[in-house]
Amino acid sequence: EILHSGWLKTEKASLYFKIQKDESLHDKIEYIRNAMDSIKAIPEIVKSEIHSEDLLTIYPIFDAHIGMRARKSETGEEYTTEIALQRIINGIASCVAAAPSSKFGVILVGGDFLHHNDNTNMTQSGHVLDVDTRIEQTIESAIDALAAAIEISASKHETVLVSVIQGNHDRDAYLAVRMAMIQRYRGNPRIEIQKNVGDFFIMEFGLCLFAAHHGDKAKAERLVMHLANEWPEMWGRTRFRFYFTGHLHHAKMQDIGGVQVEQMRPVTPRDFYSMSRAYGSQSQMQSITFHKQLGEISRIKVSL
């Protein structure tokens, strides 16, 4: 499948590029390559010298819905693109400051980081969305927010792994954010941006197994069975297994077949659609720290 449009943030300005349908495949590939090469890699980030090699801290960021517009008069809380950006920066800063000095940090963007996928401002099912701005500005703010989260965490952890998975609101747009991160941190060996495209995050750490999915395409029971079936070697080597989902905008934790499945609270507040249907949610960010032999050992929760 050929990518027909994308969003790139360069050193001087943001660049929105379009590829015409009559261009050859070779021209399209060259155009994208040249555009990506224009993103300047930032200098290496100075790390903390104090850390524990037996610890790993995960920062789950689910359902930020950057680009959503909510009015206090309708929903009880104001929400704009700028507010979303500041929520993520303030939330991750508080979580990082309170988390143990683990060697490994994981920024886990669990889908719906962006509220809309394009300028039609509709979900795939045709639901009309309340948006704050055009998709170009939404992607630019999403890039800024994730870059800030990565760089704050990299000041504490020696190695930072970043995974950006697909949601139902940003099924294509999330790729632009992930691609921009790959280019931005290509000069930082301590920061690894996962290059896999799709719905799942999977990671093994000592006796711990971590997995994530947005939660929109399968229920918890099926996700657990899929984890055991698709990654049986990791399953067999581990004792503490954790599965993170989002999508439904409220907290829920349950043990299913040897896996702790946790539905995370969102970064976003309610929009008018949620308010009018009497849905409730509490905005929150967390840092969760794991020991490679003992499983989860500490957790920080920050209300937004």
Sequence and secondary structure as in RCSB ss.txt:
>XXXX:A:sequence
EILHSGWLKTEKASLYFKIQKDESLHDKIEYIRNAMDSIKAIPEIVKSEIHSEDLLTIYPIFDAHIGMRARKSET
GEEYTTEIALQRIINGIASCVAAAPSSKFGVILVGGDFLHHNDNTNMTQSGHVLDVDTRIEQTIESAIDALAAAI
EISASKHETVLVSVIQGNHDRDAYLAVRMAMIQRYRGNPRIEIQKNVGDFFIMEFGLCLFAAHHGDKAKAERLVM
HLANEWPEMWGRTRFRFYFTGHLHHAKMQDIGGVQVEQMRPVTPRDFYSMSRAYGSQSQMQSITFHKQLGEISRI
KVSL
>XXXX:A:secstr
    EEEEE SSSEEEEE  TTS HHHHHHHHHHHHHTS         S  EEEEEEEEEE    BTB B HHHH
SS B HHHHHHHHHHHHHHHHHHS  EEEEEEEE S SBS SSTT B TT  B  BSS HHHHHHHHHHHHHHHH
HHHHTT SEEEEEE   SS TTHHHHHHHHHHHHTTT TTEEE    SS EEEEETTEEEEE  SSSS HHHHHH
HHHHH HHHHHH SEEEEEE SSSS EEEEETTEEEEE   SS   HHHHHTT     EEEEEEEETTTEEEEEE
EEE 
